[in-house]
Amino acid sequence: MGDKPTAFAGSRDWIGTVEAALCMDHFFGVPCKILHSPWGRGLGRQVGALYAHFQGGGGPVMLGGDADSSSKGLLGVCSVPAGHHLLVLDPHYYWGAGGLGREGMQAAGWVRWQGLASFDPASFYNLYGRSLTSARLQHWVL
């Protein structure tokens, strides 16, 4: 793509949500926009957009931050009187064919409901995803 120094190729350096969105656009033709939350407590302002995304047939959403540098895959959102929760999949999970089943992944913490209050309040967060709607593929980002 040309946005990184040549030494980046083959390295173990990480990319963030912005770079992942650029890769989706460049390599797969999926244009992406970033939904930005300037601090962890601000994620509550994104709940409506997340509901609309998932209810509209949208697939997983990538979530990444700065102080909270652990990438997360978001699979759903749930609101209860105690607050909002995100269904988080750790994208680092790999067990191969015949790996952990649903219960095993949950027991090991690879998939979990995480309350918004547990996100780092000092970290900013970026989110992006794409959606499948009706009979045609429509790419969009929150």
N, C-alpha and C positions, 0 to 999 in steps of 0.2 A: 504494500500500500504506500510505502514511502513516508509514513508519519513517524517512524522510529529510526534510530541509528542502525546501521548494518549489524552491529554487534548484538542487537536484540534478537535477531533470528537464531534459533537454537538455544537461547538462554532460558533460564528458569525465572526470569523477571515476570511479574504479574501484570495483567491489564485490568483496568477498572470497567465500570459500567459504560462510561463514555466510549472507551476503546471497543468494548464488545458491540455497542450500537454501531460504531463506524464499520466494524467487520461485517455485521449483518447487512449493512447497506452496500459495502464494497464487494463482498464475495457472493452474496446471495440476492442482491437487488431488493432488499427489504428496507425501505427508508424508515428511519427511527428518529423519534424525538425523545428528549429526556424530561421526565417529571422530577423536579428538584425540590427537596425539603431541606431548608437551611439548618435544621437541627432535629434531633430525634423526637422531641416532643411535638414537632410540627407534622409528624407522620399522620396524626389524627385527621389533619386537613385533607389527606389523600384518600381516606376511606371511601368516600362517595365515588371517586374515579375508579378505585379498585373494584367496588361492587359493580359498577357499570361495565367494566372490562370483563369480569368473569361471567356476569349474567348475559353479556352479549356474545358469549362463546369464545372469549379470549383465552389463550393458553397461559402457560407460566410467565411470570414477570420476574425479571432479574432485579435484585436490590443490592446495592453496594454503598459503602460509606467511606469516610476518611479515618476518623478515630476508631470506628468499628469497621475494620478492614476485611472482615470475613464475609465473602459473597454469600448471598442467600437466594434461593429460588422460592418465589411465592406461588402457592397453588390455590389459595382461597382466602376468604376473609369472613369473619364471624363477629357479630356484635351482640353482647349480652349486657344486662344492667351494670355489671362490674367493669365493663370497658370493651374495647375492640381487640381482636386477636387476629393474627395472620398465621395461615398454615404454611410453615417454612420447611423446605427441603434443602438439606445441605448438599450443594452441587458437587462436593468432593467425594460423595459416596460412590464406590465401585466395588462390587462383590463378584461380578462375572455371572455367567449363566448359572441358574439355580441358586442364586444368592439368597439373601435374607428375604423373607416374605414381608407382607405389610406389617404384621405384628412384630416381627423381628426388627424391622427398620424403626418402628415406633419405640420399642423397648430400648434400642441402642441410641436413640436420640437423633437419628438421621432425618426423621420426619416428626414435627411437633407443632403444637399450637403455641404461639409466642405472643404474649400480651404486648401491646404497644408501649406500655409503661416500662418494659424490660429493655427497650432499645436505648442505646447510649444517648442521653440528652444533649451531649456536647458534640456529637458527630453529625455531619450533614449526610444526607442519603440521596442517591439517584435511583430512579426506577425506570425500567422500560420493558415493553412486551409487544406482542402482536396479536391480532384477532382474526378468527375465522367467523364470518357472518353469512348467513343464508347459503345460497348455492354457489356463490363465487368466493374466491379468496380475496380478502381485503386486508391489506397491511395497514396497521395504525398503531400508534403508541399512545399510552396514557397522556 
